[in-house]
Amino acid sequence: MKTWPLSTLALASAPLFMAYADMQDTPVYAGKDPFALPDAPAPPTRPGARPSDEEIRKAVREVLAESPGQTLSGGDPKVLSGGPYKEFARQFSEAAKPHCMGPNPLKHQPHTIETKSWVIGVGGIFALPFWAAAIARGKCNWSR
């Protein structure tokens, strides 16, 4: 296969590529817009979809000035003292992992052996294998 025609074409077109690379980008209208009205005021800028930070601050100040009686403090402490809140707090504290050396380390680790018709619960020193399983499975915490 002869490659001389391709190399000859590349050498012949090299000056064209160099001239194209040196060409300056000139804007279409380098000067003033020929269709602009003489000394016309600039049109007002259209606000964007999001207001500026200063406009947001101004709006917040206006809203706060309209309602001077309300404060943004912690509010009434009795608000979260109802039944549902207490129930949630109780459930949340019960869901915490107990300490492995605490009073109830087997809270999330069953310490019974269940068969088809028998349930054998163990406690005391007989629960040591279940306590070791709770430690191995991460069902209790060593750190507080």
C-alpha positions as CSV (number, residue, x, y, z in Angstrom):
1,M,0.0,0.0,0.0
2,K,1.4,3.3,-1.0
3,T,1.1,6.2,1.5
4,W,2.8,8.9,-0.6
5,P,-0.6,10.5,-1.8
6,L,-1.7,11.0,1.8
7,S,1.5,12.5,2.9
8,T,1.6,14.8,-0.2
9,L,-1.9,16.0,0.6
10,A,-1.0,16.7,4.2
11,L,2.1,18.8,3.2
12,A,0.1,20.7,0.6
13,S,-2.7,21.6,3.0
14,A,-0.4,22.6,5.9
15,P,-0.3,26.4,4.9
16,L,-4.1,26.5,4.9
17,F,-4.3,25.1,8.4
18,M,-1.6,27.5,9.6
19,A,-3.5,30.4,8.1
20,Y,-6.8,29.2,9.7
21,A,-5.1,28.9,13.1
22,D,-3.7,32.5,12.9
23,M,-7.1,34.0,12.0
24,Q,-8.5,36.4,14.5
25,D,-12.1,36.1,15.7
26,T,-13.7,39.4,14.9
27,P,-17.1,40.2,16.4
28,V,-19.9,40.9,13.9
29,Y,-20.7,44.3,15.5
30,A,-17.5,45.6,16.8
31,G,-19.0,49.0,17.5
32,K,-22.3,50.3,18.7
33,D,-25.5,48.5,17.7
34,P,-26.7,50.2,14.4
35,F,-30.4,49.6,15.3
36,A,-30.3,51.1,18.8
37,L,-32.2,54.2,19.5
38,P,-30.0,57.2,20.3
39,D,-29.4,57.7,24.0
40,A,-32.2,55.3,25.0
41,P,-32.3,54.3,28.7
42,A,-31.4,50.8,29.4
43,P,-34.3,48.5,30.0
44,P,-34.8,47.5,33.6
45,T,-33.4,44.2,34.5
46,R,-35.9,41.4,34.8
47,P,-35.8,39.8,38.3
48,G,-34.8,36.2,38.3
49,A,-36.7,33.3,39.7
50,R,-34.9,33.5,43.0
51,P,-34.9,36.8,44.9
52,S,-31.6,38.3,46.0
53,D,-30.3,37.9,49.5
54,E,-31.1,41.6,50.3
55,E,-34.7,41.2,49.2
56,I,-35.0,38.1,51.4
57,R,-33.6,40.0,54.4
58,K,-36.0,42.9,53.7
59,A,-39.0,40.5,53.5
60,V,-38.0,38.8,56.8
61,R,-37.7,42.2,58.6
62,E,-41.1,43.2,57.3
63,V,-42.8,40.0,58.5
64,L,-41.1,40.3,61.9
65,A,-42.2,43.9,62.2
66,E,-45.8,42.9,61.5
67,S,-45.9,40.5,64.5
68,P,-43.9,42.0,67.3
69,G,-45.7,39.9,70.0
70,Q,-44.4,36.6,68.8
71,T,-40.9,35.5,69.7
72,L,-38.7,32.8,68.1
73,S,-37.6,31.3,71.4
74,G,-37.9,27.7,72.6
75,G,-41.7,28.2,73.1
76,D,-43.9,26.5,75.6
77,P,-42.1,23.6,77.4
78,K,-45.4,21.8,77.8
79,V,-45.9,21.3,74.1
80,L,-43.9,18.1,74.0
81,S,-45.2,16.7,77.2
82,G,-48.3,14.9,75.9
83,G,-49.0,11.2,75.8
84,P,-47.7,10.5,72.3
85,Y,-44.4,12.2,73.1
86,K,-44.0,10.3,76.3
87,E,-44.8,7.0,74.5
88,F,-42.2,7.8,71.8
89,A,-39.6,8.7,74.5
90,R,-40.3,5.4,76.3
91,Q,-40.0,3.4,73.1
92,F,-36.8,5.2,72.1
93,S,-35.2,4.5,75.5
94,E,-36.2,0.9,75.3
95,A,-34.7,0.5,71.9
96,A,-31.2,1.5,73.1
97,K,-28.6,-1.3,73.4
98,P,-28.0,-2.1,77.0
99,H,-24.5,-2.4,78.5
100,C,-23.1,-5.9,78.5
101,M,-22.4,-5.8,82.2
102,G,-25.6,-3.9,83.1
103,P,-28.8,-5.2,84.7
104,N,-30.4,-6.5,81.5
105,P,-27.7,-7.4,78.9
106,L,-29.9,-10.0,77.2
107,K,-32.7,-7.6,76.4
108,H,-32.3,-8.0,72.6
109,Q,-30.8,-11.5,72.7
110,P,-33.3,-14.3,73.4
111,H,-32.1,-16.5,76.3
112,T,-34.6,-19.4,75.7
113,I,-34.5,-22.6,73.8
114,E,-37.7,-23.2,71.9
115,T,-38.7,-26.5,70.4
116,K,-42.0,-27.6,68.8
117,S,-43.8,-28.0,72.0
118,W,-41.3,-26.8,74.7
119,V,-39.9,-23.5,75.7
120,I,-36.9,-23.7,78.0
121,G,-35.9,-20.4,79.6
122,V,-32.6,-20.1,81.4
123,G,-31.2,-17.5,83.8
124,G,-28.3,-16.9,86.1
125,I,-25.2,-18.8,85.4
126,F,-27.0,-21.0,82.8
127,A,-27.5,-17.8,80.6
128,L,-23.7,-17.4,80.1
129,P,-23.7,-18.9,76.6
130,F,-26.5,-16.5,75.6
131,W,-24.6,-13.6,77.1
132,A,-21.5,-14.6,75.1
133,A,-23.8,-14.8,72.0
134,A,-25.1,-11.3,72.7
135,I,-21.6,-9.9,72.9
136,A,-20.5,-11.7,69.7
137,R,-23.6,-10.5,67.8
138,G,-23.3,-6.9,69.1
139,K,-26.7,-7.0,70.9
140,C,-25.1,-5.1,73.9
141,N,-22.5,-2.3,74.3
142,W,-19.2,-2.4,76.1
143,S,-18.8,1.4,76.1
144,R,-21.2,3.9,77.6
